[in-house]
Amino acid sequence: MLDINVINHFKTIPGAISVTEAIALYHIIITNLSPSDKPKRFVDLGSHAGKSSLIALTALSNLGAVGEFQMVDPAFDTTNRFREGWKY
């Protein structure tokens, strides 16, 4: 299940995805992917400030998945305060 700290951090990021949609995304990933020691590539298209990426990465991490995660079209601005959340 999603940790309350992840949900609280999620709420600080601007974007259109709601908490209920985030929980649904988390469960879709958890129930449809299986862990593997073979590295995989994961992509979040149109991530903007990383709101959906945070949830996807949390689910992948909880699964023990390994690989590379790419955010396409993030709000890539070194002064953007939401960029700090990407390290989460």
FITORFI-860768 format. One record per atom (N, C-alpha, C): residue in one letter; x, y, z. Coordinates in steps of 0.2 Angstrom, whole numbers, plus 5000, padded with zeros to 4 digits. Layout:
N
aXYZ...
This chain:
88
m500449945000m500050005000m500450065000l500250124998l500550184997l500750215004d501350225006d501550255012d501250325013i501050345019i500750415020i501150475018n501850465019n502350515017n502350525010v502250475006v502250474999v501650514997i501050495000i500450534998i500450605000n500750625006n500850695008n501250735003h501850705001h502250734996h501950744989f501550694987f501150694981f500650754981k500350764986k499850824987k500250894986t500850894987t501250964986t501450974978i501350924974i501550934967i500950954963p500951004959p500451024955p500350974949g499650964947g499550924942g498850904942a498650864937a497950844936a497750784939i498250744941i498050674944i497850684951s497350654953s497050654960s497350604964v497250604971v497450554975v497150484973t496550484972t496250424970t496450394964e496650434959e496950414953e497650384954a498050414958a498650394960a498650324963i498150314968i498050254971i497950194966a497450214961a497350164956a497950154951l498350204950l498950194946l499450144949y499550154956y499950114960y499750044960h499050034961h498749964961h498849934954i498749964948i498849944942i499549914941i500049954943i500749934942i500849874947i500649874953i500849824958i500549754956t499949764953t499549694951t499749674944n500049714940n500149694933n500849684931l501349704935l502049694934l502349644939s502849604937s503149564942s503849584943p504149574949p504849594949p505349544945s505849574943s506349534939s507049564940d507549524940d508249544941d508449574934k508049564929k508249584922k508049664922p508549704921p508349774920p507849794915k507449834916k506949854911k506949934911r506549954905r506550024905r505750044906f505650094910f505050124911f504950194909v504450214906v504350284904v503650314906d503750374908d503150414910d503050474905l502550464901l502550514895l502150574898g502350634897g502050694899g501950704906s502550694910s502550694917s502550764920h502650814916h502650884919h503050894925a502750894931a503150904937a503350834941g503150784938g503350714941g502850684946k502150714946k501650684950k501550614949s501350594943s501250524941s501850484942s502450514940s503150474941s503250454948l503150494953l503250484960l502850414962i502250414960i501750354961i502050294958a502250304951a502450244947a503150214950l503550264952l504250244955l504150214962t503650234965t503550204972t503250134971a502850124966a502550054965a503150004962l503550034958l504049994955l504549974960s504750024965s505150014970s504949964975n504249964977n503949914981n503949844978l503949844971l503949784968l504749754968g505149794969g505849774968g506149774961a505749814957a505949814950a506649854949v507049834944v507649864943v507649884935g507949944934g508049964927g508050044927e507850074922e507950144920e507250174920f507150224923f506450264923f506550334919q506250344914q506250404910q505650444911m505750504912m505150554912m505250594906v504650594902v504650634895v504250694896d504550744894d504150814895d504150834902p504650824906p504550854913p504650934913a504450964918a504551034919a505251044920f505651034915f506451034917f506651114917d506651134923d506951204925d507351194931t507951214931t508351204937t508151244943t507651294942t507451334947t506751314950n506451264946n505751244948n505851204955r505451224960r505451194966r505251114966f504851104961f504551034961f505150984958r505651014955r506150964953r506450924959e506450954965e506750924971e506350864972g505750864970g505350804972g505550744967w505850754962w506050694958w506550654961k506950674966k507450634969k507050594974y506450604976y506050564981y506050494979
